[in-house]
Structure formats: structure tokens, C-alpha cells
Amino acid sequence: MFTEKISLDEHKYDLLMLVPLLIICSFSLIFYPNNFIVAFANSSEFNVIAVGDWDCNSNSESTVKSILNYKPELILSLGDNSYQSTGDCWLDQIQPFRSVMKIILGNKDKPEPLSNQYMDEFDLQSQYYSFDYENIHFLALTTAIPALLR
């Protein structure tokens, strides 16, 4: 799980979410073990958390508690949300912050009943989409669609 306060200026920035990578463009990115810092010019700030490979077990329960402690304004789920045949358990776990979450689907989310359940829950028309938050434009793209990899 990555957490960091993001400070923005009046410019628009683009973020591209790829399973399993989060690629950030148009600004500085500094990596530290198990953490990263995104450097922007000053302005407003918000908390964003990016999490992948959730599953539905005691580790994911711990992740949920951690997320609740940070009180993020935006949560990015980077795929492989559930390792089960349905997303019911994972969807129940994320309920406290579901309203501030955006997702992409990973290879573990590929089977159609599961991917359809997630797409319905998050009102997605496709497994790739974009959205704006503050003055950042996010592009969400699953790598689990073979035609997109050509």
C-alpha cells in the first residue's frame, strides 16, 4: 500500500494506472522502500492511497483498518481485488470507503462473473476509463485485456 499527501498547483497532471504498476507522469516521483513521494508545486493537498492484490483475509482486514486511519480522499484499487470466485467478501470489506474508490481489474479479476460484478458495482462501461480528481487526470487501464497489449 502506498500513501502520501499530494500537493497540487493549477496545472493538470496525468496519472496512468496499470496493473500491477502505477505510472505517474508530468511531475517528480521519488521512491523509498515501501513508499513514494510525489512532488508538486504548492496549492491544495489531498490523501491518496493505492492498493493492489487485496484478497479477502486477515491481511486485507488489516489493510482496510490502515486505510480508515489515513482517511484518504481517493483510493485507487490496482487490481487482483479478490482471489475468490465472487467479489462479495472484498466488496463488503471496502464498504466503509467505497464512495471514494476507483478500481482497475487485474488478471485475478478476469473471469467474467467476477469482472462483471466489479464493473456493475463501480458502474464501469469498460475495463479502461479515465476520470479527474482535483487537477489530476487519471487513466485506468487493465493489462488483462489481450487486445490492449498489441
N, C-alpha and C positions, 0 to 999 in steps of 0.2 A: 504494500500500500504506500502510495506517495502522498504526502501532504505538504502544502506550502501556501502561504499568503501570496496572492498575486496582486501586484500594483500596476495600474494601467494609466496611460495617458490618453489623449484624444484620438490617437491613431487606431485604426482597426488592425487586428492581428489575426492570423490564421493558425488553427491547430488542426492537425490531421491525426485521427485515432485509427491505428491499425492493430489488429490482433496479431501478435501479442505486444506490439510496440506502440508507444506513444511518441510520435514525431512532432516536434514543435518548431515552427518556422517563424521568421521575422523578428526574433528577439534573442537575447542571450540565454543560454541554458548551461548550468553548472551542475555536474554530477558529484555526489558524495556517496559513500556506501549506504545503500538503502534509503536514499533521499536525493532530492534535486532542488535546485533553486532556479526560479525563472526571474530574470532581471528585466524590469520595465522602467520607464520614466515614472515620475511620481504622479499620482492622482488618486482615484478611488482604489480600494483594496477589496478582495473577496477571497474566501477559503474555497479551494477546490481539492477534491480527493479523487484519485484514480485507483481502481482496484480491479484485478483480474483473477481468474481461477478461484472463484468463491467456494464452490461445492456447497454442501449443506451439512455441517458437522460442528464439533466444538470449536474448531479454528474459525469457521465463518461466524459463529456466535461471538467470538472474541473480536473479530473484525467489525462486526455490527456495533458492539459496545464502544470500540475505539472511535468509530465514525460518529456516533452520537456524542461523544465527549468533545470532538472538534467542532461540531455544529457547522458543517460546511454549507455554503450557499449553492454549490454544484457538486454532484458526484458523477463520475464517469466510470461506468462498468465496462471493462475492456474485454469481456467475453469469457467463455467457459464458466457460465454462471451456475450451472448445476450439473453434476455428474450423474444425475438420475434420469429416469425416463420421462418425468414431468418436472415442471418448474415450480410446483406448488410450494414445496418447503422453502426454496430460495425466495419466492415472491412473498411468502409470509414473513420471512426474516427481514426483508428490506422495507416492509410496510411503514415503519416509523419515518423514513426519509424518501419514500418512493416519489413524492412530488418534486424533488429536486434532482432526480436521477435521469441520466441519458445512458443508453446502452448501445453496444455493438455485440454481434454474435460471434462466438468462437467456434472452432471445429467440434467441441463437445456439445454445442448448441445446435448443430446442423440437422439432426434427424427432424423430419417435418412436423410431427406432432409437437415437439418441443419448440422448434423455431417459430411455428405458427402461434403457439401460446405466448411467447415473448412478444412477437410482433403485435398481437392483439392487445396485450396488456399495456404496451408502450405506444400504441396507436401508430405503428410504423407501416408504411406502404411498401417499403423496400428495405433490403439489408444494407443499403448505403443511403446516407442523407446528410444534410448539414443543418446547423442551427446557429443562432447568435446568442451570446451571453455577454452582457456589458458591451465592450467594443472588441470582442474576440469572435471570429467566425470559426466554428468547428466543423470539420468534415469527418464524418463517421463512416468507415468502410470496413466491412468484414473481408478477411482474406480467405474465407471458407467457400467463396463462390468461384469455381474454376474459371468461368468466362472472364472474370475481372483480372485474373492473373496473367492474361496474354498480353 
